[in-house]
Amino acid sequence: MDSREELKQREKSGKAAASLILGIVSMLTSIFIIVGILLGLAGLLIGSVALLQAKRYGHARKGMAVAGMVTSIAGIALTIFFISVSFDSFFW
């Protein structure tokens, strides 16, 4: 049987929730170039760590880790879009 410590660790993964929050905030702040990129990269990094831990230790929040990675990638893509639009309008 599992001990209480292992059950607690298996039930929650704060990294997955942090990744999701960082990804959402990255999408919301993507108009601010540096902030959007940094938050997106941080969310992507934490999400990948959370996904690896979920696979290794059987955490219940594997889907949340994937969602955090997806929103982080979307935030980075949205920031790159805003960069390209701003450069395009600057040179025209």
C-alpha positions as CSV (number, residue, x, y, z in Angstrom):
1,M,0.0,0.0,0.0
2,D,1.0,3.6,-0.6
3,S,1.9,5.8,2.3
4,R,0.1,9.1,3.0
5,E,3.0,11.1,1.5
6,E,2.9,9.2,-1.8
7,L,-0.9,9.6,-2.0
8,K,-0.7,13.4,-1.4
9,Q,2.0,13.7,-4.0
10,R,0.0,11.6,-6.5
11,E,-3.1,13.7,-6.0
12,K,-1.8,17.1,-6.6
13,S,0.7,18.8,-8.8
14,G,1.0,22.5,-8.3
15,K,3.3,22.8,-11.3
16,A,0.5,21.8,-13.7
17,A,-1.8,24.5,-12.3
18,A,1.0,27.0,-12.4
19,S,1.7,26.2,-16.0
20,L,-1.9,26.7,-16.9
21,I,-2.1,30.0,-15.1
22,L,1.2,31.2,-16.7
23,G,-0.1,30.2,-20.1
24,I,-3.3,32.1,-19.7
25,V,-1.6,35.2,-18.4
26,S,0.9,34.9,-21.2
27,M,-2.0,35.1,-23.7
28,L,-3.5,38.0,-21.9
29,T,-0.2,40.0,-21.8
30,S,1.0,39.1,-25.2
31,I,0.7,42.6,-26.4
32,F,3.6,43.4,-24.0
33,I,6.4,41.7,-25.9
34,I,8.9,40.8,-23.2
35,V,6.3,39.8,-20.7
36,G,4.4,37.6,-23.0
37,I,7.5,35.7,-24.2
38,L,8.9,35.3,-20.7
39,L,5.6,34.1,-19.2
40,G,5.0,31.7,-22.1
41,L,8.5,30.2,-21.8
42,A,8.1,29.8,-18.1
43,G,4.7,28.2,-18.5
44,L,6.1,25.9,-21.2
45,L,9.1,24.8,-19.0
46,I,7.0,24.2,-15.9
47,G,4.3,22.4,-17.9
48,S,6.9,20.0,-19.4
49,V,8.3,19.3,-15.9
50,A,4.7,18.7,-14.6
51,L,3.9,16.4,-17.5
52,L,7.1,14.4,-16.9
53,Q,6.3,14.1,-13.2
54,A,2.7,13.1,-14.0
55,K,3.9,10.3,-16.3
56,R,6.6,9.1,-13.8
57,Y,4.6,9.3,-10.6
58,G,1.1,8.9,-11.8
59,H,-0.2,12.4,-10.9
60,A,-3.9,13.0,-11.6
61,R,-3.3,16.4,-13.4
62,K,-1.7,15.2,-16.6
63,G,-4.4,17.0,-18.7
64,M,-3.9,20.2,-16.8
65,A,-0.1,20.1,-17.6
66,V,-0.9,19.6,-21.3
67,A,-3.4,22.4,-21.2
68,G,-0.8,24.6,-19.6
69,M,1.7,23.8,-22.3
70,V,-0.8,24.5,-25.0
71,T,-1.8,27.9,-23.6
72,S,1.8,28.8,-23.1
73,I,2.6,28.0,-26.8
74,A,-0.5,30.0,-27.8
75,G,0.7,32.9,-25.7
76,I,4.2,32.8,-27.4
77,A,2.5,32.5,-30.8
78,L,0.3,35.4,-30.1
79,T,3.2,37.5,-29.0
80,I,5.1,36.7,-32.2
81,F,2.0,37.7,-34.1
82,F,1.9,41.1,-32.3
83,I,5.6,41.6,-33.0
84,S,5.1,40.9,-36.7
85,V,2.1,43.2,-36.9
86,S,3.9,46.0,-35.1
87,F,6.9,45.7,-37.4
88,D,4.7,45.5,-40.5
89,S,2.8,48.7,-39.5
90,F,6.1,50.4,-38.6
91,F,7.7,49.9,-42.0
92,W,4.6,50.8,-44.0
